[in-house]
């Protein structure tokens, strides 16, 4: 049996999807999906998605079910470290990503692709606060090149209304419409930078298409500034991301210094003045 066909013989993953769909129905989420036929019925592929909300990965797996496929999502290591979500993520064969050392996760992703799996990635890495596309990392293109598989572009729109960065979650009944568009496969080609640029340009066109057909509320936090919403511009969002990243690095350095018994300056806690001169 082709290894790719084994992906439908996964009772735990299938049960989780069933539970998720029940919850989506209870929330009144209304999905409009187009292009699902572009997801291959067998064989490996990288599924590249935009990132506007915390629930994106739960919605992105829906189009793959039309061909009875499952997506192995690359997710931050902290999710796997959690005593509740960790065992579930491992049971569904998702791939942990340590942002401090992504080499191992990259290797695992390439191995999964060569086995015939679908691997889901967010080329932006983090949620876009502007809800426009951020700059893309080249990992999706590089792993597609190494594994010899296509990249399938996918965009989601509306998921930021359910739960996104900096705003309260809305997990009750909201009747929120969510659009998912799956694009034509992009066959791998060198160099990876040019392939990444093509992927981003393709997804930008797809995202604008999804936005054009969506009913927006003027001034709403989930609507991009370009479309009359109160979301930050891409420039403002990038500046905010840079500030948050700097604060995170400072906290980590302070924690590292504390563990090493230093105050951050190289001296032991409580030490003052200059070191005594040599006698």
NUVOVEX-466667 format. One line per 4 residues: number of its first residue (from 1); their letters; for each residue x negated, y negated, z of C-alpha. Coordinates in pm, whole numbers, plus 50000, padded with zeros to 5 digits. Layout:
NUVOVEX-466667
NUM = A = X/Y/Z | ...
This chain:
NUVOVEX-466667
1 = XXXX = 50000/50000/50000 | 49877/49649/49913 | 49770/49485/50243 | 49972/49179/50149
5 = XXXX = 50295/49382/50157 | 50227/49479/50518 | 50297/49125/50630 | 50672/49195/50634
9 = XXXX = 50628/49490/50871 | 50572/49263/51170 | 50862/49297/51412 | 50732/49040/51662
13 = XXXX = 50669/48766/51404 | 51003/48845/51238 | 51182/48822/51575 | 51019/48487/51653
17 = XXXX = 51136/48352/51318 | 51487/48477/51388 | 51491/48303/51726 | 51354/47984/51570
21 = XXXX = 51620/47980/51302 | 51889/48020/51566 | 51745/47721/51753 | 51725/47518/51431
25 = XXXX = 52092/47591/51365 | 52182/47491/51722 | 51999/47162/51667 | 52194/47105/51348
29 = XXXX = 51875/47073/51142 | 51962/47057/50772 | 51686/47188/50546 | 51651/47101/50179
33 = XXXX = 51386/47325/50025 | 51254/47319/49669 | 50968/47500/49498 | 50958/47805/49727
37 = XXXX = 50901/48017/49415 | 50547/47876/49401 | 50447/48078/49707 | 50304/48406/49573
41 = XXXX = 50482/48729/49666 | 50145/48900/49718 | 49783/48797/49761 | 49607/48529/49954
45 = XXXX = 49665/48155/49929 | 49595/47845/50133 | 49914/47657/50227 | 49816/47290/50267
49 = XXXX = 50069/47072/50453 | 50104/46711/50560 | 50135/46648/50932 | 50393/46409/51079
53 = XXXX = 50527/46596/51382 | 50455/46862/51643 | 50712/47104/51495 | 50575/47100/51139
57 = XXXX = 50428/47448/51148 | 50759/47600/51263 | 50939/47453/50963 | 50662/47515/50709
61 = XXXX = 50700/47891/50739 | 51060/47888/50615 | 50991/47873/50236 | 50752/48170/50263
65 = XXXX = 51035/48393/50386 | 51198/48381/50042 | 50923/48619/49932 | 50910/48791/50274
69 = XXXX = 50572/48640/50357 | 50426/48514/50685 | 50182/48227/50722 | 49879/48248/50953
73 = XXXX = 49850/47893/51084 | 49524/47740/51197 | 49599/47579/51536 | 49392/47414/51805
77 = XXXX = 49226/47648/52054 | 49414/47500/52350 | 49737/47659/52224 | 49569/48000/52238
81 = XXXX = 49431/47931/52586 | 49783/47884/52726 | 49900/48195/52915 | 50242/48183/52747
85 = XXXX = 50179/48065/52392 | 49836/48230/52361 | 49952/48596/52349 | 50230/48499/52107
89 = XXXX = 49992/48319/51872 | 49753/48612/51872 | 50033/48862/51811 | 50134/48663/51502
93 = XXXX = 49769/48660/51386 | 49738/48282/51384 | 49385/48142/51383 | 49238/47938/51673
97 = XXXX = 49040/47625/51588 | 48778/47482/51822 | 48730/47127/51697 | 48389/47118/51858
101 = XXXX = 48275/47425/51662 | 48504/47509/51369 | 48265/47754/51203 | 48421/48064/51356
105 = XXXX = 48776/47962/51267 | 48667/47890/50910 | 48517/48239/50884 | 48834/48399/51023
109 = XXXX = 49047/48203/50776 | 48837/48315/50478 | 48858/48677/50597 | 49238/48649/50624
113 = XXXX = 49261/48504/50274 | 49049/48785/50133 | 49282/49036/50302 | 49570/48883/50110
117 = XXXX = 49719/48661/50382 | 49868/48315/50352 | 49673/48069/50570 | 49837/47741/50670
121 = XXXX = 49620/47432/50720 | 49671/47061/50784 | 49401/46882/50578 | 49464/46563/50780
125 = XXXX = 49380/46762/51098 | 49595/46541/51320 | 49945/46393/51308 | 49970/46080/51096
129 = XXXX = 50108/45798/51310 | 50192/45599/50996 | 50369/45902/50842 | 50169/45838/50525
133 = XXXX = 49889/46073/50423 | 49562/46028/50611 | 49227/46112/50453 | 49182/46485/50389
137 = XXXX = 48910/46711/50519 | 48764/46946/50258 | 48818/47270/50453 | 49125/47382/50256
141 = XXXX = 48940/47350/49925 | 48622/47511/50055 | 48796/47817/50197 | 49001/47857/49877
145 = XXXX = 48679/47845/49674 | 48502/48096/49898 | 48795/48339/49903 | 48886/48288/49536
149 = XXXX = 49251/48199/49605 | 49476/47906/49510 | 49589/47620/49732 | 49966/47571/49752
153 = XXXX = 50055/47207/49836 | 50356/47157/50066 | 50508/46841/50209 | 50761/46802/50489
157 = XXXX = 50967/46492/50553 | 51200/46424/50845 | 51026/46647/51097 | 50881/46340/51269
161 = XXXX = 51233/46256/51384 | 51242/46571/51601 | 50912/46528/51787 | 50609/46324/51699
165 = XXXX = 50314/46156/51864 | 50398/45867/52092 | 50777/45915/52090 | 51023/46123/52297
169 = XXXX = 51114/46466/52166 | 51467/46514/52032 | 51526/46888/52065 | 51901/46872/52121
173 = XXXX = 52166/46868/51850 | 52056/46591/51615 | 52183/46700/51272 | 51850/46584/51132
177 = XXXX = 51784/46647/50762 | 51439/46787/50682 | 51301/46806/50330 | 51038/47063/50231
181 = XXXX = 50880/47059/49885 | 50638/47328/49765 | 50420/47234/49468 | 50248/47425/49190
185 = XXXX = 49941/47626/49295 | 49606/47453/49248 | 49344/47703/49135 | 49005/47654/49304
189 = XXXX = 48741/47455/49120 | 48408/47294/49201 | 48316/47065/49358 | 48526/47091/49672
193 = XXXX = 48540/46711/49706 | 48711/46676/49367 | 48950/46959/49444 | 49034/46789/49775
197 = XXXX = 49100/46461/49594 | 49334/46637/49350 | 49515/46809/49638 | 49566/46479/49821
201 = XXXX = 49686/46297/49508 | 49930/46580/49435 | 50067/46580/49789 | 50096/46201/49788
205 = XXXX = 50320/46220/49480 | 50525/46498/49641 | 50562/46302/49965 | 50685/45992/49781
209 = XXXX = 50934/46213/49598 | 51063/46350/49929 | 51086/45997/50074 | 51265/45862/49767
213 = XXXX = 51548/46115/49804 | 51582/46066/50182 | 51813/45825/50364 | 51603/45599/50585
217 = XXXX = 51708/45369/50867 | 51561/45017/50836 | 51334/44938/51131 | 51335/45296/51266
221 = XXXX = 51014/45418/51432 | 51002/45725/51205 | 51015/45523/50882 | 50684/45408/50727
225 = XXXX = 50616/45035/50721 | 50604/45053/50340 | 50970/45161/50343 | 51087/44900/50593
229 = XXXX = 51033/45096/50913 | 50852/45004/51232 | 50586/45274/51206 | 50231/45132/51203
233 = XXXX = 50060/45076/50871 | 49791/45331/50776 | 49525/45076/50876 | 49685/45014/51216
237 = XXXX = 49732/45388/51271 | 49368/45460/51184 | 49252/45194/51429 | 49471/45344/51701
241 = XXXX = 49341/45695/51625 | 48984/45568/51651 | 49057/45408/51990 | 49219/45726/52123
245 = XXXX = 48929/45939/51995 | 48677/45707/52164 | 48867/45730/52492 | 48879/46109/52463
249 = XXXX = 48503/46126/52403 | 48442/45901/52703 | 48655/46122/52927 | 48475/46433/52809
253 = XXXX = 48136/46274/52870 | 48244/46162/53217 | 48368/46513/53294 | 48043/46665/53163
257 = XXXX = 47841/46425/53377 | 48051/46514/53682 | 47997/46886/53626 | 47624/46832/53589
261 = XXXX = 47616/46630/53911 | 47529/46304/53743 | 47696/45965/53736 | 47643/45930/53362
265 = XXXX = 47310/45747/53394 | 47095/46051/53466 | 47078/45988/53842 | 47228/46206/54110
269 = XXXX = 47552/46067/54256 | 47467/45810/54528 | 47115/45744/54403 | 47028/45373/54382
273 = XXXX = 46738/45158/54272 | 46431/45261/54077 | 46250/45589/54132 | 45949/45561/54362
277 = XXX = 45623/45491/54186 | 45363/45762/54166 | 45109/45754/54448
